[in-house]
């Protein structure tokens, strides 16, 4: 209704722009026809901001020129939300500081913006400022606050909010969903279950999805599968959670059934669900099935490309992973999809698994030279690992030494581990001992670091040093975490062979999706 009222008061120029809602067309039309801009009043720009949030800086100038931002909170709030969605955090914060009128919606947009960008402490501070200014808060405010507390794992404060919700009578499905997400993020699943079971109204698919996601997040997969079967009408989010559970348990049989259920229910074109399917098939070793799903995604985003590149790279098919990376780069203009830092990490990892040193170097320097993406510690660790496996210890040492001398903030645990492994492969004790001391200096409370250093001493024949590290662990009360493995075994169920995952002598053998012929998926037919 609100959008209808906006369109009624909009000028004809607004309809001209809104009919071309894609970002490139809107940008071109807005840039090529400046004479039309004077017909665009601030409220006319709100639908355009909703459809093209990446063009927020372009729309900011005419809104500022019209003085609407100083007299009406609605246009300023819409612009703030667009800045948040498009990733311009500093612009959003500056805009909020300049707003003379700040109502509840404006404060809610600010808190949501800070949560979206991982600024949990600032979001809580904004809520306190909102309360001190006497601005009334709503249920949406509390939900955003719970997300901020979940990011910072502030369990005690979250429980205080929960108590206030119960006393104030805000107890509803939306609030229960936010509380379930909060408790699940903090690892307190039993409290999330209690909130879910005490909900005395009809449990819709959203709150069920939240509970399923909490089970998956805390690795309680059997309960997640059980709840998936209880959902009367699962949607794309439900099936995505089920696929994530299959991916974590390496359960290819249930993953295929979930894929069939997605096709039957018309979710086979859902990009997020298809991305999860690509990841699931890749982790279960069905790389060709992952490729089939990827090719059928209509609107591929950066996660789609990153998932398939990582899939081929982790299977040792680095050349094919790089071919996909080049396809992504060649189609970046037409598809408006650019590789991000995670995409480059997947490409570097693919080069490392396949020993493609020259291609790895090219990929590493490409991210900063062309895409202006600053390499992080994980990228340097991946490159050092690639060079170490190839026996190029001198070049790897130069990179490590430059990080330790110039950018100490990037000398992380992962970089030291990669350099230590490289020294172990090349049997370079002198450099390895220096790296070992640095690793224990920056990560002294991690028992895994002591085990890695001890293994390095053993690999180079310094058994005395290995024994000293083990004793040091014992004296400091550090214990190595027990390792676990998952083994896929073939068992017969109802005269059919299905793959299940046996982990810790437990087998997941209950799932309510009807089985279907997976061959239809590979042949291109629907189920």
Beta strands, then each sheet from edge to edge (+ up, - down):
strand 1: 487-493
strand 2: 496-503
strand 3: 506-507
sheet 1: 1+ 2- 3+
end
